[in-house]
Amino acid sequence: MNVDSKSIMHIQNQIRNRTVLSVALVVFVFASALPKNVSADELKEAKVTQVVQDVKVVPSGAAARPVVVNETVSQGNAVQTGTQSRSELTFRDQTITRLGEKTIYNIGGGRTIELGSGQFLLYVPKKAGGAQVKMGPVTAAISG
């Protein structure tokens, strides 16, 4: 059975679209019952709690460099994972963001999560506040 390249590309696009929708669904499920009583300052920096393979920090206006466990990444910087790589960030309020491969995650301020590309899993503890997720042209707001 021969499969042409257009069919393969079509299947890959369908898988990619389903992945984006799945990630958005996971974010909605985890953040749907969150109250809004936590300071926005708590998401301005995160500690890197896991690094698997190729993970870099991209400082604002500087070249990317490897990141290490226990390093603090501040607002205005991004964390980028390579192929078959992943990372975990833990914020002061114990919000945890796990990044999958080929992901660019911008550390913002407040409760806005900016995803340049890739996929992530977001865990927000009870009473930590709502969240807003920006993924390219899609923005989703979640509040308690």
SVG drawing of the C-alpha trace seen along z (x, -y; Angstrom):
<svg xmlns="http://www.w3.org/2000/svg" viewBox="-16 -43 40 45">
<polyline fill="none" stroke="black" stroke-width="0.4" points="0.0,0.0 1.5,-3.3 0.8,-6.5 1.6,-9.8 3.2,-12.7 0.0,-14.8 -1.8,-12.1 1.0,-11.9 1.0,-15.7 -2.8,-15.7 -2.6,-13.1 0.2,-15.0 -1.9,-18.2 -4.8,-16.4 -2.7,-15.0 -1.2,-18.5 -4.7,-20.0 -6.0,-17.3 -2.9,-17.9 -3.6,-21.6 -7.3,-20.9 -6.3,-18.3 -3.9,-20.6 -6.5,-23.3 -9.0,-20.8 -6.5,-19.8 -5.9,-23.4 -9.7,-24.0 -10.2,-20.9 -7.4,-21.7 -8.2,-25.4 -12.0,-25.5 -12.7,-25.8 -10.0,-28.2 -10.8,-31.3 -9.1,-34.7 -7.6,-35.6 -3.9,-35.2 -1.4,-38.0 -0.2,-38.3 3.3,-38.6 3.5,-34.9 3.8,-34.0 6.6,-36.5 9.3,-33.9 9.6,-30.2 12.1,-27.6 13.2,-25.0 12.4,-21.7 13.1,-19.3 15.3,-19.3 15.4,-16.4 17.8,-16.6 17.9,-19.9 16.2,-22.7 17.3,-26.3 16.4,-29.7 16.0,-32.5 16.6,-35.8 15.0,-38.9 17.3,-40.4 20.0,-37.7 21.0,-34.3 19.6,-31.1 21.6,-29.1 21.2,-25.8 19.1,-25.9 19.8,-23.9 17.6,-22.5 16.9,-25.0 17.6,-27.9 15.1,-30.8 13.6,-32.0 12.1,-35.5 9.4,-37.5 10.3,-38.5 12.3,-35.3 11.3,-32.1 12.0,-28.4 12.5,-26.4 12.6,-22.6 14.2,-20.7 13.3,-17.4 12.6,-14.6 13.1,-17.1 10.9,-18.3 11.0,-20.5 9.0,-21.4 8.6,-24.9 7.3,-25.5 6.0,-28.9 5.9,-30.4 2.3,-29.5 3.0,-25.9 1.6,-26.3 3.4,-23.7 3.9,-23.9 5.3,-20.9 6.6,-21.5 6.7,-18.9 9.1,-18.7 9.6,-21.6 7.8,-24.0 8.5,-27.7 6.9,-29.0 7.1,-32.7 7.3,-33.7 4.7,-36.5 3.4,-38.3 0.1,-37.7 -2.1,-34.8 -1.5,-34.9 0.2,-31.8 1.8,-32.4 2.7,-29.4 4.8,-30.3 4.6,-26.7 4.4,-23.1 2.4,-21.7 2.2,-22.0 0.3,-20.7 -0.7,-23.2 -1.5,-22.4 -2.9,-25.2 -3.5,-24.4 -6.8,-25.2 -7.4,-28.8 -4.5,-29.9 -6.5,-32.1 -7.8,-32.0 -5.7,-31.7 -5.6,-33.0 -3.9,-30.9 -2.6,-32.5 -1.7,-30.0 -1.0,-31.8 -4.3,-33.2 -6.3,-31.4 -6.8,-32.9 -8.8,-31.1 -9.7,-32.6 -10.5,-30.4 -11.8,-31.7 -13.5,-30.2"/>
</svg>
